[in-house]
Amino acid sequence: MQTSVTFKNLDPSDNLKSYVANKLNKLDKLLDNPAEANVVLSVEKIRHIAEIKVTGDRLNINCREKTNDMYSSIDMALNKLEKQIKKSKQKIKSHRQGARSEFKEKQSAAEAMAQTPFDENIEPGIRVRNIDFKPMDIEEASMQINLVSDNFIVFTNARTNKVNVLYKRKDGELGLIQPLT
């Protein structure tokens, strides 16, 4: 990480420069791309102020900390900076995961639609439900319709091996739908 240290109202010190450079190099491991750090160390009355600005590829983080000791100001500012970098990386990661999960949901929905035999004819607002139908007689189907909560039952007629639908009519009687051939 390229680091530039500026001193305001403070004598330039190689110890402070090397301290800041070492600490920022440790934070450089958190960054994916090369970044540039501008550090301004200043003194106002009894306050020691450390301002750090890190800029890089899609990254712009600022932090500022004031204490009575310059080294503690630097440490606290670097802690803030580390938290902000981690938060930024997590934000980017969650956005990428969100895009992936949306893609997976769309892909799984498309696969489900491809498995549905009537996918070309489905109109918006039509609810599709897949059901299993098993071979049984009409008498057995009439007993089964009383056990299920639906108003109909789809089954394969054991005598004709064709799909039939038995349904409850409004008058309480049962109706049967069967193919002609």
C-alpha atoms as an extended CHARMM CRD file, in Angstrom:
* protein
*
       181  EXT
         1         1  MET       CA              0.0000000000        0.0000000000        0.0000000000  PROA      1               0.0000000000
         2         2  GLN       CA              1.3420000000        3.4010000000       -0.9290000000  PROA      2               0.0000000000
         3         3  THR       CA              1.3880000000        5.5620000000        2.1620000000  PROA      3               0.0000000000
         4         4  SER       CA              1.9300000000        9.2840000000        2.4890000000  PROA      4               0.0000000000
         5         5  VAL       CA              2.2000000000       10.8220000000        5.9470000000  PROA      5               0.0000000000
         6         6  THR       CA              1.6880000000       14.5490000000        6.4670000000  PROA      6               0.0000000000
         7         7  PHE       CA              2.3980000000       16.4150000000        9.7170000000  PROA      7               0.0000000000
         8         8  LYS       CA              0.5300000000       19.5570000000       10.8210000000  PROA      8               0.0000000000
         9         9  ASN       CA              1.6680000000       21.5610000000       13.8450000000  PROA      9               0.0000000000
        10        10  LEU       CA              3.9480000000       18.6500000000       14.6840000000  PROA      10              0.0000000000
        11        11  ASP       CA              7.6220000000       17.9480000000       14.0580000000  PROA      11              0.0000000000
        12        12  PRO       CA              8.1020000000       15.2080000000       11.4210000000  PROA      12              0.0000000000
        13        13  SER       CA              9.1650000000       11.9720000000       13.0460000000  PROA      13              0.0000000000
        14        14  ASP       CA             10.5100000000        8.8660000000       11.3580000000  PROA      14              0.0000000000
        15        15  ASN       CA              9.2020000000        6.7840000000       14.2540000000  PROA      15              0.0000000000
        16        16  LEU       CA              5.6060000000        7.9250000000       13.5940000000  PROA      16              0.0000000000
        17        17  LYS       CA              6.0020000000        7.4070000000        9.8340000000  PROA      17              0.0000000000
        18        18  SER       CA              7.3070000000        3.8570000000       10.2500000000  PROA      18              0.0000000000
        19        19  TYR       CA              4.6350000000        3.0950000000       12.8990000000  PROA      19              0.0000000000
        20        20  VAL       CA              1.8480000000        4.2000000000       10.5550000000  PROA      20              0.0000000000
        21        21  ALA       CA              3.3930000000        2.3950000000        7.5690000000  PROA      21              0.0000000000
        22        22  ASN       CA              3.7350000000       -0.8910000000        9.4910000000  PROA      22              0.0000000000
        23        23  LYS       CA              0.1480000000       -0.7290000000       10.7480000000  PROA      23              0.0000000000
        24        24  LEU       CA             -1.2340000000        0.0980000000        7.2890000000  PROA      24              0.0000000000
        25        25  ASN       CA              0.7370000000       -2.7390000000        5.7000000000  PROA      25              0.0000000000
        26        26  LYS       CA             -1.0530000000       -5.1330000000        8.0680000000  PROA      26              0.0000000000
        27        27  LEU       CA             -4.3930000000       -3.7410000000        6.8700000000  PROA      27              0.0000000000
        28        28  ASP       CA             -3.2760000000       -4.1010000000        3.2630000000  PROA      28              0.0000000000
        29        29  LYS       CA             -3.9410000000       -7.8480000000        3.5920000000  PROA      29              0.0000000000
        30        30  LEU       CA             -7.6600000000       -7.0920000000        3.9350000000  PROA      30              0.0000000000
        31        31  LEU       CA             -7.7770000000       -5.2470000000        0.6300000000  PROA      31              0.0000000000
        32        32  ASP       CA             -8.1980000000       -7.1230000000       -2.6420000000  PROA      32              0.0000000000
        33        33  ASN       CA             -6.7060000000       -4.4560000000       -4.9010000000  PROA      33              0.0000000000
        34        34  PRO       CA             -3.8460000000       -1.9800000000       -4.4430000000  PROA      34              0.0000000000
        35        35  ALA       CA             -4.8120000000        1.1110000000       -2.4930000000  PROA      35              0.0000000000
        36        36  GLU       CA             -3.3270000000        4.4280000000       -1.5210000000  PROA      36              0.0000000000
        37        37  ALA       CA             -3.3800000000        5.8000000000        2.0230000000  PROA      37              0.0000000000
        38        38  ASN       CA             -3.0550000000        9.4580000000        2.9780000000  PROA      38              0.0000000000
        39        39  VAL       CA             -2.3810000000       10.0230000000        6.6630000000  PROA      39              0.0000000000
        40        40  VAL       CA             -2.5160000000       13.4390000000        8.2980000000  PROA      40              0.0000000000
        41        41  LEU       CA             -1.1570000000       13.6840000000       11.8300000000  PROA      41              0.0000000000
        42        42  SER       CA             -1.8300000000       16.9760000000       13.5750000000  PROA      42              0.0000000000
        43        43  VAL       CA             -1.8460000000       18.5930000000       17.0070000000  PROA      43              0.0000000000
        44        44  GLU       CA             -4.4120000000       21.1840000000       18.1160000000  PROA      44              0.0000000000
        45        45  LYS       CA             -3.8550000000       22.4480000000       21.6380000000  PROA      45              0.0000000000
        46        46  ILE       CA             -3.7260000000       19.1950000000       23.6280000000  PROA      46              0.0000000000
        47        47  ARG       CA             -5.5620000000       17.0250000000       21.0920000000  PROA      47              0.0000000000
        48        48  HSD       CA             -3.5840000000       14.6690000000       18.8650000000  PROA      48              0.0000000000
        49        49  ILE       CA             -5.5310000000       13.9900000000       15.6810000000  PROA      49              0.0000000000
        50        50  ALA       CA             -4.9730000000       11.1490000000       13.2190000000  PROA      50              0.0000000000
        51        51  GLU       CA             -6.8700000000       11.3110000000        9.9120000000  PROA      51              0.0000000000
        52        52  ILE       CA             -6.5740000000        8.4340000000        7.4690000000  PROA      52              0.0000000000
        53        53  LYS       CA             -8.0060000000        8.3430000000        3.9650000000  PROA      53              0.0000000000
        54        54  VAL       CA             -7.7530000000        5.1170000000        1.9390000000  PROA      54              0.0000000000
        55        55  THR       CA             -8.6480000000        5.1650000000       -1.7320000000  PROA      55              0.0000000000
        56        56  GLY       CA             -8.5310000000        2.2830000000       -4.1470000000  PROA      56              0.0000000000
        57        57  ASP       CA            -10.5640000000        0.4030000000       -6.7010000000  PROA      57              0.0000000000
        58        58  ARG       CA            -14.2270000000        0.9910000000       -5.6930000000  PROA      58              0.0000000000
        59        59  LEU       CA            -13.0660000000        1.9230000000       -2.2050000000  PROA      59              0.0000000000
        60        60  ASN       CA            -13.0130000000        5.2900000000       -0.4790000000  PROA      60              0.0000000000
        61        61  ILE       CA            -12.7690000000        5.2010000000        3.3140000000  PROA      61              0.0000000000
        62        62  ASN       CA            -12.0940000000        8.0560000000        5.7130000000  PROA      62              0.0000000000
        63        63  CYS       CA            -11.5820000000        7.9540000000        9.4570000000  PROA      63              0.0000000000
        64        64  ARG       CA            -10.5210000000       10.4550000000       12.0720000000  PROA      64              0.0000000000
        65        65  GLU       CA             -9.6550000000       10.0260000000       15.7170000000  PROA      65              0.0000000000
        66        66  LYS       CA             -8.6810000000       12.4420000000       18.5160000000  PROA      66              0.0000000000
        67        67  THR       CA             -6.9760000000       11.5590000000       21.8200000000  PROA      67              0.0000000000
        68        68  ASN       CA             -4.3140000000       12.9280000000       24.1230000000  PROA      68              0.0000000000
        69        69  ASP       CA             -1.6150000000       10.6220000000       22.6630000000  PROA      69              0.0000000000
        70        70  MET       CA             -0.6520000000       10.3980000000       18.9800000000  PROA      70              0.0000000000
        71        71  TYR       CA              0.0220000000        6.6430000000       19.0200000000  PROA      71              0.0000000000
        72        72  SER       CA             -3.3680000000        5.8770000000       20.5630000000  PROA      72              0.0000000000
        73        73  SER       CA             -5.0260000000        8.2060000000       18.0060000000  PROA      73              0.0000000000
        74        74  ILE       CA             -3.3420000000        6.2550000000       15.2190000000  PROA      74              0.0000000000
        75        75  ASP       CA             -4.3410000000        2.9020000000       16.7310000000  PROA      75              0.0000000000
        76        76  MET       CA             -7.9610000000        3.9470000000       17.2160000000  PROA      76              0.0000000000
        77        77  ALA       CA             -8.1820000000        5.3630000000       13.6960000000  PROA      77              0.0000000000
        78        78  LEU       CA             -6.7180000000        2.1560000000       12.2620000000  PROA      78              0.0000000000
        79        79  ASN       CA             -9.2570000000        0.0930000000       14.2310000000  PROA      79              0.0000000000
        80        80  LYS       CA            -12.0480000000        2.1940000000       12.7340000000  PROA      80              0.0000000000
        81        81  LEU       CA            -10.5020000000        1.8050000000        9.3080000000  PROA      81              0.0000000000
        82        82  GLU       CA            -10.2980000000       -1.9690000000        9.6930000000  PROA      82              0.0000000000
        83        83  LYS       CA            -13.9700000000       -2.1710000000       10.6880000000  PROA      83              0.0000000000
        84        84  GLN       CA            -14.9780000000       -0.0250000000        7.7120000000  PROA      84              0.0000000000
        85        85  ILE       CA            -12.9420000000       -2.1500000000        5.2830000000  PROA      85              0.0000000000
        86        86  LYS       CA            -14.5010000000       -5.3500000000        6.6180000000  PROA      86              0.0000000000
        87        87  LYS       CA            -17.9710000000       -3.8090000000        6.4230000000  PROA      87              0.0000000000
        88        88  SER       CA            -17.3530000000       -2.6980000000        2.8560000000  PROA      88              0.0000000000
        89        89  LYS       CA            -16.0990000000       -6.1370000000        1.8330000000  PROA      89              0.0000000000
        90        90  GLN       CA            -19.0750000000       -7.8090000000        3.5070000000  PROA      90              0.0000000000
        91        91  LYS       CA            -21.4380000000       -5.4520000000        1.7100000000  PROA      91              0.0000000000
        92        92  ILE       CA            -19.8880000000       -6.2730000000       -1.6570000000  PROA      92              0.0000000000
        93        93  LYS       CA            -19.9530000000       -9.9780000000       -0.8450000000  PROA      93              0.0000000000
        94        94  SER       CA            -23.6340000000       -9.9000000000        0.1590000000  PROA      94              0.0000000000
        95        95  HSD       CA            -24.5480000000       -8.0260000000       -3.0420000000  PROA      95              0.0000000000
        96        96  ARG       CA            -22.7590000000      -10.6440000000       -5.1080000000  PROA      96              0.0000000000
        97        97  GLN       CA            -24.4080000000      -13.4810000000       -3.1990000000  PROA      97              0.0000000000
        98        98  GLY       CA            -27.7750000000      -11.8100000000       -3.6260000000  PROA      98              0.0000000000
        99        99  ALA       CA            -27.2990000000      -11.7140000000       -7.3740000000  PROA      99              0.0000000000
       100       100  ARG       CA            -26.2260000000      -15.3540000000       -7.3800000000  PROA      100             0.0000000000
       101       101  SER       CA            -29.1820000000      -16.4830000000       -5.2720000000  PROA      101             0.0000000000
       102       102  GLU       CA            -31.6040000000      -14.5810000000       -7.5320000000  PROA      102             0.0000000000
       103       103  PHE       CA            -29.9990000000      -16.2770000000      -10.5340000000  PROA      103             0.0000000000
       104       104  LYS       CA            -30.2890000000      -19.6830000000       -8.8530000000  PROA      104             0.0000000000
       105       105  GLU       CA            -33.9410000000      -19.0380000000       -7.9760000000  PROA      105             0.0000000000
       106       106  LYS       CA            -34.6990000000      -18.0320000000      -11.5540000000  PROA      106             0.0000000000
       107       107  GLN       CA            -32.8010000000      -21.0420000000      -12.8450000000  PROA      107             0.0000000000
       108       108  SER       CA            -34.6000000000      -23.4640000000      -10.4990000000  PROA      108             0.0000000000
       109       109  ALA       CA            -37.9550000000      -21.9090000000      -11.4100000000  PROA      109             0.0000000000
       110       110  ALA       CA            -37.1120000000      -22.3290000000      -15.0960000000  PROA      110             0.0000000000
       111       111  GLU       CA            -36.1460000000      -25.9670000000      -14.4840000000  PROA      111             0.0000000000
       112       112  ALA       CA            -39.4000000000      -26.5710000000      -12.6120000000  PROA      112             0.0000000000
       113       113  MET       CA            -41.3430000000      -25.0160000000      -15.4670000000  PROA      113             0.0000000000
       114       114  ALA       CA            -39.4590000000      -27.1890000000      -17.9520000000  PROA      114             0.0000000000
       115       115  GLN       CA            -40.4900000000      -30.3030000000      -16.0250000000  PROA      115             0.0000000000
       116       116  THR       CA            -44.1540000000      -29.2630000000      -16.0510000000  PROA      116             0.0000000000
       117       117  PRO       CA            -45.8270000000      -30.7580000000      -19.1260000000  PROA      117             0.0000000000
       118       118  PHE       CA            -48.1080000000      -27.7410000000      -19.6730000000  PROA      118             0.0000000000
       119       119  ASP       CA            -45.4920000000      -24.9800000000      -19.3980000000  PROA      119             0.0000000000
       120       120  GLU       CA            -46.1790000000      -23.4920000000      -22.8730000000  PROA      120             0.0000000000
       121       121  ASN       CA            -49.8720000000      -22.9360000000      -22.1530000000  PROA      121             0.0000000000
       122       122  ILE       CA            -49.6080000000      -21.4260000000      -18.6750000000  PROA      122             0.0000000000
       123       123  GLU       CA            -51.0430000000      -17.9270000000      -18.4720000000  PROA      123             0.0000000000
       124       124  PRO       CA            -50.2340000000      -15.4530000000      -15.7050000000  PROA      124             0.0000000000
       125       125  GLY       CA            -52.6410000000      -15.9080000000      -12.8080000000  PROA      125             0.0000000000
       126       126  ILE       CA            -53.1470000000      -19.6320000000      -13.3730000000  PROA      126             0.0000000000
       127       127  ARG       CA            -52.0050000000      -21.7310000000      -10.4480000000  PROA      127             0.0000000000
       128       128  VAL       CA            -50.3730000000      -25.0490000000      -11.3190000000  PROA      128             0.0000000000
       129       129  ARG       CA            -50.3710000000      -27.9980000000       -8.9400000000  PROA      129             0.0000000000
       130       130  ASN       CA            -48.8220000000      -31.3500000000       -9.7450000000  PROA      130             0.0000000000
       131       131  ILE       CA            -50.6640000000      -34.3990000000       -8.4260000000  PROA      131             0.0000000000
       132       132  ASP       CA            -50.1070000000      -38.1240000000       -8.4700000000  PROA      132             0.0000000000
       133       133  PHE       CA            -52.9320000000      -40.2770000000       -9.6930000000  PROA      133             0.0000000000
       134       134  LYS       CA            -53.1270000000      -43.9760000000       -9.0570000000  PROA      134             0.0000000000
       135       135  PRO       CA            -55.2540000000      -46.7490000000      -10.5420000000  PROA      135             0.0000000000
       136       136  MET       CA            -58.5500000000      -47.3890000000       -8.7370000000  PROA      136             0.0000000000
       137       137  ASP       CA            -62.1890000000      -48.1470000000       -9.3940000000  PROA      137             0.0000000000
       138       138  ILE       CA            -64.8710000000      -45.4410000000       -9.4730000000  PROA      138             0.0000000000
       139       139  GLU       CA            -66.3130000000      -46.7860000000       -6.1790000000  PROA      139             0.0000000000
       140       140  GLU       CA            -62.8940000000      -46.4870000000       -4.4590000000  PROA      140             0.0000000000
       141       141  ALA       CA            -62.4570000000      -42.9710000000       -5.8610000000  PROA      141             0.0000000000
       142       142  SER       CA            -65.8670000000      -41.9520000000       -4.4510000000  PROA      142             0.0000000000
       143       143  MET       CA            -64.7390000000      -43.1360000000       -1.0000000000  PROA      143             0.0000000000
       144       144  GLN       CA            -61.3810000000      -41.3330000000       -1.3610000000  PROA      144             0.0000000000
       145       145  ILE       CA            -62.9870000000      -37.9940000000       -2.2870000000  PROA      145             0.0000000000
       146       146  ASN       CA            -64.6480000000      -37.9020000000        1.1440000000  PROA      146             0.0000000000
       147       147  LEU       CA            -61.2430000000      -38.3090000000        2.8010000000  PROA      147             0.0000000000
       148       148  VAL       CA            -59.4420000000      -35.5300000000        0.9280000000  PROA      148             0.0000000000
       149       149  SER       CA            -60.0350000000      -31.8080000000        1.4130000000  PROA      149             0.0000000000
       150       150  ASP       CA            -60.2390000000      -31.0770000000       -2.3120000000  PROA      150             0.0000000000
       151       151  ASN       CA            -63.4500000000      -31.0310000000       -4.2980000000  PROA      151             0.0000000000
       152       152  PHE       CA            -62.0140000000      -33.4170000000       -6.8690000000  PROA      152             0.0000000000
       153       153  ILE       CA            -59.7930000000      -36.4410000000       -7.2520000000  PROA      153             0.0000000000
       154       154  VAL       CA            -57.7890000000      -37.4670000000      -10.3100000000  PROA      154             0.0000000000
       155       155  PHE       CA            -57.2600000000      -41.1830000000      -10.7950000000  PROA      155             0.0000000000
       156       156  THR       CA            -56.6080000000      -43.8270000000      -13.4070000000  PROA      156             0.0000000000
       157       157  ASN       CA            -59.6680000000      -45.9630000000      -14.0000000000  PROA      157             0.0000000000
       158       158  ALA       CA            -58.6120000000      -49.5610000000      -13.2700000000  PROA      158             0.0000000000
       159       159  ARG       CA            -61.0230000000      -50.9490000000      -15.8690000000  PROA      159             0.0000000000
       160       160  THR       CA            -60.1630000000      -48.6430000000      -18.8060000000  PROA      160             0.0000000000
       161       161  ASN       CA            -56.5910000000      -47.5140000000      -17.8480000000  PROA      161             0.0000000000
       162       162  LYS       CA            -57.5710000000      -43.9140000000      -18.6870000000  PROA      162             0.0000000000
       163       163  VAL       CA            -57.3520000000      -40.8170000000      -16.5370000000  PROA      163             0.0000000000
       164       164  ASN       CA            -60.6480000000      -39.8210000000      -14.9170000000  PROA      164             0.0000000000
       165       165  VAL       CA            -61.6580000000      -36.9520000000      -12.6390000000  PROA      165             0.0000000000
       166       166  LEU       CA            -64.2710000000      -37.3770000000       -9.9300000000  PROA      166             0.0000000000
       167       167  TYR       CA            -65.6020000000      -34.1190000000       -8.4790000000  PROA      167             0.0000000000
       168       168  LYS       CA            -68.1660000000      -32.8760000000       -5.9550000000  PROA      168             0.0000000000
       169       169  ARG       CA            -71.0200000000      -30.9450000000       -7.5210000000  PROA      169             0.0000000000
       170       170  LYS       CA            -72.7470000000      -27.9800000000       -5.8900000000  PROA      170             0.0000000000
       171       171  ASP       CA            -75.8330000000      -30.0620000000       -5.1380000000  PROA      171             0.0000000000
       172       172  GLY       CA            -73.6910000000      -32.5200000000       -3.0970000000  PROA      172             0.0000000000
       173       173  GLU       CA            -73.6880000000      -35.2700000000       -5.7070000000  PROA      173             0.0000000000
       174       174  LEU       CA            -70.5620000000      -36.5390000000       -7.4850000000  PROA      174             0.0000000000
       175       175  GLY       CA            -69.6220000000      -35.9540000000      -11.1320000000  PROA      175             0.0000000000
       176       176  LEU       CA            -67.2470000000      -37.9790000000      -13.2870000000  PROA      176             0.0000000000
       177       177  ILE       CA            -65.1410000000      -36.6810000000      -16.1710000000  PROA      177             0.0000000000
       178       178  GLN       CA            -63.7450000000      -39.3530000000      -18.4850000000  PROA      178             0.0000000000
       179       179  PRO       CA            -62.2730000000      -39.3400000000      -21.9970000000  PROA      179             0.0000000000
       180       180  LEU       CA            -64.4530000000      -40.5210000000      -24.9050000000  PROA      180             0.0000000000
       181       181  THR       CA            -62.0520000000      -42.9360000000      -26.5160000000  PROA      181             0.0000000000
